[in-house]
């Protein structure tokens, strides 16, 4: 038997792999950081054996409470991921599985590798609605990809017969690289937005231009990090002080956002502990008012009506007035651009209200929620 993780997005340290019923592992820390929780590794040579894989350092991970009620995912072909028996006890996360094949992969959630990202960018860039721009480079020298989705042939005409200016809407994902569900979500969102036969897409593009960053953290994604970039920076705490030396990913996107303006921003994430899809807003910003609250409530209520997988009852505690942390993306953008800015969270676990016993919350369900979000944007785009 052998454990390996030296591949795109891999993360594990093997302590012992001599006995199938006592494979001992540690999750590797993000580089120059105390964060860890993401794991992704391969087990070979164990076909038909009852394997017990013990993640020994789970208790000290970033969100240890998230292990309660969690089930790991496994795959033989790295395309179809299914849930496997998992328990959290005595500070260890223990995966019990009898592989049907001699090669099996295990992960915290279905991985979204940088190779898949490159294929995705190449595919959507073939659309005549997409303009690709390289914003710059990460610390590891990877490209920061921006997709501008627009259609100059679609225009909203006012009563005097003049074209009205299009609203700049921003959608970004995966500031925290281990939250791979965010980029699966992007596949569904962009698939819908680029469908020229879709009337919702058409009407959205009649009113707006979309600026889309499918992966805000390429370095962390490839390195197998949970939460940080190559130098250990948590990008969602870098929005005021971003620099090319420490957080070029945020700096480049932020400067482009200043150039285009921003009437709406959705920052897509995953949450380790809560078994729900939910949205967090910028209620704590200095300038929060009734208009901001109405926009936030309208979007959340609309999305809940459109998708049974989304709900509004459970989520993060609401920030008290004037307590916002402007280092965070949602708060910074809401305050800087006086717009509707939100964080969408999806679970690593399954959704309690709409469970799927085999796959749990899955890539395809992420895609479907991405598609549903375009419906919600359309329903209120004229209010933005």
C-alpha positions as CSV (number, residue, x, y, z in Angstrom):
1,X,0.0,0.0,0.0
2,X,1.1,3.6,-0.6
3,X,-0.2,7.1,0.2
4,X,0.7,9.9,-2.2
5,X,-0.4,13.6,-2.6
6,X,2.4,15.1,-4.8
7,X,-0.1,16.3,-7.4
8,X,-2.1,19.4,-8.2
9,X,-4.1,20.4,-5.1
10,X,-2.8,17.4,-3.0
11,X,-2.3,17.6,0.7
12,X,-1.4,14.9,3.3
13,X,1.6,13.6,5.3
14,X,1.8,9.9,5.7
15,X,3.0,8.7,9.1
16,X,2.3,5.0,8.7
17,X,0.8,2.8,5.9
18,X,1.9,-0.7,6.7
19,X,-1.5,-2.0,7.9
20,X,-4.8,-1.4,6.1
21,X,-6.7,-1.1,9.3
22,X,-4.3,1.5,10.8
23,X,-3.2,4.0,8.2
24,X,-1.9,7.1,10.0
25,X,-2.0,10.5,8.4
26,X,-1.5,14.2,9.1
27,X,-3.0,17.2,7.2
28,X,-0.2,19.5,6.1
29,X,-0.3,23.2,7.2
30,X,-0.8,25.9,4.6
31,X,2.7,27.4,3.8
32,X,3.8,30.0,6.4
33,X,0.4,29.7,8.2
34,X,-1.3,27.9,11.1
35,X,-4.3,27.0,8.9
36,X,-5.0,23.5,7.8
37,X,-8.1,21.4,7.1
38,X,-8.0,20.6,3.3
39,X,-6.8,17.1,2.4
40,X,-6.6,15.3,-0.9
41,X,-4.6,12.2,-1.4
42,X,-4.3,8.8,-3.2
43,X,-4.3,5.4,-1.7
44,X,-2.9,2.5,-3.9
45,X,-2.5,-1.2,-3.4
46,X,-5.5,-1.6,-1.0
47,X,-8.2,-3.1,-3.2
48,X,-10.7,-5.2,-1.3
49,X,-9.1,-4.4,2.1
50,X,-11.0,-2.9,5.0
51,X,-9.1,0.4,5.3
52,X,-9.1,2.6,8.4
53,X,-7.4,5.9,7.6
54,X,-6.8,8.1,10.7
55,X,-6.2,11.8,10.2
56,X,-4.3,12.2,13.5
57,X,-4.1,16.0,13.8
58,X,-7.8,16.8,13.0
59,X,-8.5,18.2,16.5
60,X,-6.1,21.1,15.9
61,X,-7.3,22.0,12.5
62,X,-8.7,25.4,11.6
63,X,-12.4,24.4,12.2
64,X,-12.4,21.3,14.3
65,X,-16.1,21.7,15.0
66,X,-16.7,21.1,11.3
67,X,-15.7,17.5,11.6
68,X,-18.9,16.6,13.5
69,X,-21.4,15.1,11.1
70,X,-19.0,15.3,8.2
71,X,-18.3,12.5,5.6
72,X,-15.2,12.5,3.4
73,X,-15.5,12.1,-0.4
74,X,-13.8,9.4,-2.5
75,X,-13.3,8.7,-6.2
76,X,-11.8,6.1,-8.5
77,X,-11.8,8.3,-11.6
78,X,-11.6,11.8,-10.1
79,X,-14.8,12.7,-11.9
80,X,-17.5,11.1,-9.7
81,X,-17.1,11.7,-6.0
82,X,-19.1,9.9,-3.4
83,X,-19.3,10.0,0.4
84,X,-17.7,7.4,2.5
85,X,-18.1,6.4,6.2
86,X,-16.3,8.9,8.4
87,X,-16.3,9.5,12.1
88,X,-14.7,12.1,14.4
89,X,-13.6,10.7,17.7
90,X,-10.8,11.2,20.2
91,X,-9.5,14.1,18.2
92,X,-9.1,12.1,15.0
93,X,-11.0,12.1,11.7
94,X,-11.3,8.4,10.8
95,X,-12.3,7.2,7.3
96,X,-13.5,3.6,7.0
97,X,-13.6,2.3,3.4
98,X,-13.1,-0.9,1.5
99,X,-11.8,0.2,-2.0
100,X,-13.2,-1.6,-5.0
101,X,-10.1,-0.7,-7.0
102,X,-6.4,-0.6,-6.5
103,X,-6.3,3.2,-6.8
104,X,-8.7,5.5,-4.9
105,X,-8.6,9.2,-4.0
106,X,-9.9,10.8,-0.9
107,X,-10.6,14.5,-0.3
108,X,-12.3,17.0,2.0
109,X,-14.6,18.0,-0.9
110,X,-14.5,17.2,-4.7
111,X,-11.2,18.8,-5.8
112,X,-11.0,21.5,-8.4
113,X,-7.5,21.5,-9.7
114,X,-5.6,24.2,-11.6
115,X,-5.6,21.9,-14.6
116,X,-9.4,21.9,-14.6
117,X,-9.4,25.6,-14.1
118,X,-7.2,26.1,-17.2
119,X,-9.5,23.9,-19.2
120,X,-12.5,25.9,-17.9
121,X,-11.0,29.3,-18.8
122,X,-10.0,28.0,-22.3
123,X,-13.5,26.6,-22.9
124,X,-15.5,29.7,-21.8
125,X,-13.1,32.0,-23.6
126,X,-14.4,30.6,-26.9
127,X,-17.7,32.3,-26.3
128,X,-18.2,35.6,-28.3
129,X,-19.6,37.0,-25.1
130,X,-16.3,36.6,-23.2
131,X,-13.3,38.9,-23.2
132,X,-10.3,37.4,-21.4
133,X,-7.8,39.5,-19.5
134,X,-4.7,38.5,-17.6
135,X,-4.6,40.9,-14.7
136,X,-1.1,40.0,-13.6
137,X,0.8,37.2,-11.8
138,X,0.5,35.5,-8.4
139,X,3.6,35.1,-6.1
140,X,4.2,31.7,-7.7
141,X,3.9,33.2,-11.2
142,X,0.5,31.9,-12.1
143,X,-1.9,34.0,-14.1
144,X,-4.8,35.9,-12.5
145,X,-7.7,35.3,-14.9
146,X,-10.5,37.8,-15.4
147,X,-13.5,37.1,-17.7
148,X,-15.6,40.0,-18.8
149,X,-19.0,38.8,-20.0
150,X,-20.9,41.2,-22.2
151,X,-22.9,41.5,-25.4
152,X,-22.8,44.8,-27.2
153,X,-25.7,43.8,-29.4
154,X,-27.9,43.7,-26.3
155,X,-28.9,47.1,-25.0
156,X,-31.6,48.5,-22.8
157,X,-33.2,51.5,-24.6
158,X,-34.8,54.4,-22.7
159,X,-37.9,56.3,-23.6
160,X,-36.0,58.7,-25.8
161,X,-34.4,55.9,-27.8
162,X,-31.0,56.1,-26.2
163,X,-29.0,53.2,-24.9
164,X,-28.6,53.2,-21.1
165,X,-25.3,52.5,-19.4
166,X,-24.7,49.0,-18.4
167,X,-24.2,48.1,-14.7
168,X,-20.8,46.6,-13.7
169,X,-21.5,43.4,-11.7
170,X,-18.7,41.4,-10.1
171,X,-18.6,37.7,-9.2
172,X,-15.5,36.2,-7.6
173,X,-14.8,32.8,-6.1
174,X,-12.3,30.8,-4.1
175,X,-10.4,33.4,-2.1
176,X,-10.0,30.4,0.2
177,X,-8.6,27.7,-2.1
178,X,-9.8,24.7,-0.1
179,X,-13.3,25.8,-0.7
180,X,-13.5,24.1,-4.0
181,X,-17.3,24.2,-4.2
182,X,-16.9,27.8,-5.1
183,X,-15.4,27.1,-8.5
184,X,-17.8,24.2,-9.2
185,X,-20.5,26.9,-8.6
186,X,-18.7,29.1,-11.2
187,X,-19.2,26.4,-13.8
188,X,-22.9,26.5,-13.4
189,X,-23.1,30.3,-13.2
190,X,-21.1,30.9,-16.4
191,X,-22.7,28.0,-18.3
192,X,-26.0,29.8,-17.7
193,X,-24.7,33.3,-18.4
194,X,-23.1,32.2,-21.7
195,X,-26.2,30.3,-23.0
196,X,-27.4,32.5,-25.9
197,X,-30.7,30.7,-25.9
198,X,-31.4,31.5,-22.3
199,X,-33.8,34.5,-21.9
200,X,-32.6,35.3,-18.4
201,X,-29.0,35.5,-19.6
202,X,-30.0,37.7,-22.5
203,X,-31.9,40.1,-20.3
204,X,-29.1,40.3,-17.7
205,X,-26.6,41.1,-20.4
206,X,-28.9,43.7,-21.8
207,X,-28.6,45.6,-18.5
208,X,-25.1,44.7,-17.2
209,X,-21.6,43.6,-17.9
210,X,-20.3,40.9,-15.7
211,X,-16.7,40.8,-14.4
212,X,-15.9,37.3,-13.2
213,X,-12.8,35.9,-11.4
214,X,-13.4,32.1,-11.2
215,X,-10.4,31.5,-8.9
216,X,-9.0,34.3,-6.7
217,X,-6.2,32.0,-5.3
218,X,-4.4,30.0,-7.9
219,X,-1.3,29.4,-5.7
220,X,-3.2,28.1,-2.7
221,X,-5.3,25.9,-5.1
222,X,-2.3,24.2,-6.6
223,X,-0.4,23.9,-3.3
224,X,-3.3,22.2,-1.6
225,X,-4.0,25.0,0.9
226,X,-7.2,25.4,2.9
227,X,-7.3,29.2,3.3
228,X,-4.1,31.1,2.2
229,X,-2.0,32.0,-0.7
230,X,1.7,31.1,-1.4
231,X,3.0,33.3,1.5
232,X,0.3,32.5,4.0
233,X,-1.9,35.5,3.4
234,X,-5.6,35.0,4.0
235,X,-6.9,36.9,1.0
236,X,-10.3,37.7,2.6
237,X,-8.4,39.8,5.2
238,X,-6.3,41.7,2.7
239,X,-8.7,44.1,1.0
240,X,-7.5,47.4,2.4
241,X,-3.8,46.6,2.7
242,X,-3.4,44.4,-0.3
243,X,0.1,44.7,-2.0
244,X,1.9,43.0,-4.9
245,X,4.4,41.7,-2.4
246,X,2.0,39.9,-0.1
247,X,-1.4,39.6,-1.8
248,X,-1.2,40.4,-5.5
249,X,-4.4,38.5,-6.2
250,X,-6.5,40.9,-4.2
251,X,-4.5,44.0,-5.3
252,X,-5.0,43.3,-9.0
253,X,-8.7,42.5,-8.7
254,X,-9.3,45.5,-6.4
255,X,-7.6,47.9,-8.8
256,X,-9.5,46.6,-11.8
257,X,-12.7,47.0,-9.8
258,X,-11.9,50.6,-9.1
259,X,-11.5,51.1,-12.9
260,X,-14.8,49.5,-13.9
261,X,-16.9,50.5,-10.9
262,X,-19.0,48.0,-9.0
263,X,-22.8,48.0,-8.6
264,X,-22.9,44.4,-7.2
265,X,-20.5,41.9,-5.9
266,X,-21.0,38.2,-5.0
267,X,-18.0,36.5,-3.3
268,X,-18.5,32.7,-3.4
269,X,-17.1,30.6,-0.5
270,X,-17.6,27.3,1.4
271,X,-18.2,26.9,5.2
272,X,-16.7,24.0,7.2
273,X,-19.2,23.8,9.9
274,X,-22.7,24.8,8.9
275,X,-24.8,22.3,6.8
276,X,-26.6,25.0,4.8
277,X,-26.3,27.3,1.9
278,X,-26.6,30.9,3.1
279,X,-25.5,34.5,2.5
280,X,-23.7,37.0,4.7
281,X,-24.0,40.7,4.0
282,X,-22.2,43.9,5.0
283,X,-24.6,45.0,7.8
284,X,-21.7,46.3,9.9
285,X,-20.4,48.9,7.5
286,X,-20.4,52.6,8.5
287,X,-22.8,53.6,5.8
288,X,-25.4,50.8,6.1
289,X,-28.9,52.0,5.6
290,X,-32.4,50.9,4.7
291,X,-31.6,50.7,1.0
292,X,-28.7,48.3,1.6
293,X,-30.9,46.2,3.9
294,X,-33.7,46.1,1.4
295,X,-31.3,45.0,-1.4
296,X,-29.8,42.3,0.7
297,X,-33.2,41.0,2.0
298,X,-34.6,41.0,-1.5
299,X,-31.7,39.0,-3.0
300,X,-31.8,36.4,-0.2
301,X,-35.6,36.0,-0.3
302,X,-35.6,35.7,-4.1
303,X,-32.9,33.1,-4.2
304,X,-34.7,31.1,-1.5
305,X,-37.8,31.1,-3.6
306,X,-35.9,30.0,-6.7
307,X,-33.7,27.2,-5.1
308,X,-34.9,24.9,-2.3
309,X,-31.2,24.3,-1.6
310,X,-30.8,27.8,-0.4
311,X,-32.3,29.1,2.9
312,X,-32.3,32.3,5.0
313,X,-32.9,31.0,8.6
314,X,-29.4,29.8,9.4
315,X,-26.1,31.6,8.8
316,X,-23.4,33.8,10.5
317,X,-24.4,36.2,13.3
318,X,-25.1,39.6,11.9
319,X,-22.4,42.2,12.5
320,X,-23.4,45.0,14.9
321,X,-23.7,48.5,13.4
322,X,-20.4,50.1,12.5
323,X,-18.4,47.1,13.4
324,X,-17.3,45.9,9.9
325,X,-13.8,44.7,9.2
326,X,-13.0,46.4,5.9
327,X,-10.2,44.0,5.3
328,X,-12.9,41.5,4.3
329,X,-14.1,41.6,0.7
330,X,-17.8,41.9,1.3
331,X,-17.5,44.8,3.8
332,X,-14.8,46.6,1.8
333,X,-16.8,46.5,-1.4
334,X,-20.1,47.4,0.2
335,X,-18.5,50.5,1.9
336,X,-16.2,51.5,-1.0
337,X,-18.7,51.2,-3.8
338,X,-22.0,51.8,-1.9
339,X,-23.5,48.6,-3.5
340,X,-25.0,45.3,-2.7
341,X,-22.0,43.1,-1.7
342,X,-22.5,39.6,-0.3
343,X,-20.7,36.4,0.7
344,X,-22.3,33.2,-0.5
345,X,-21.4,30.2,1.6
346,X,-21.9,26.5,0.7
347,X,-21.4,23.5,2.9
348,X,-18.6,20.9,3.0
349,X,-21.2,18.6,4.6
350,X,-24.6,17.9,3.1
351,X,-27.5,20.2,3.5
352,X,-29.8,19.2,6.3
353,X,-33.0,20.3,4.6
354,X,-32.3,18.7,1.2
355,X,-29.9,15.8,1.8
356,X,-28.4,13.4,-0.7
357,X,-27.2,10.2,1.0
358,X,-24.8,9.1,-1.7
359,X,-23.0,12.4,-2.7
360,X,-24.0,15.0,-0.1
361,X,-23.5,18.5,-1.3
362,X,-21.8,17.8,-4.6
363,X,-20.2,19.5,-7.6
364,X,-23.4,19.2,-9.6
365,X,-25.5,20.7,-6.9
366,X,-23.0,23.6,-6.7
367,X,-23.4,24.1,-10.4
368,X,-27.2,24.2,-10.1
369,X,-27.0,26.8,-7.3
370,X,-24.8,28.8,-9.6
371,X,-27.4,28.7,-12.3
372,X,-30.1,29.7,-9.8
373,X,-28.1,32.8,-8.7
374,X,-28.5,34.2,-12.2
375,X,-32.2,34.1,-11.8
376,X,-32.0,36.0,-8.5
377,X,-29.8,38.6,-10.1
378,X,-32.2,39.0,-13.0
379,X,-35.2,39.5,-10.6
380,X,-33.6,42.5,-9.0
381,X,-31.1,43.8,-11.5
382,X,-33.0,47.0,-12.1
383,X,-32.7,47.9,-8.4
384,X,-28.9,47.6,-8.3
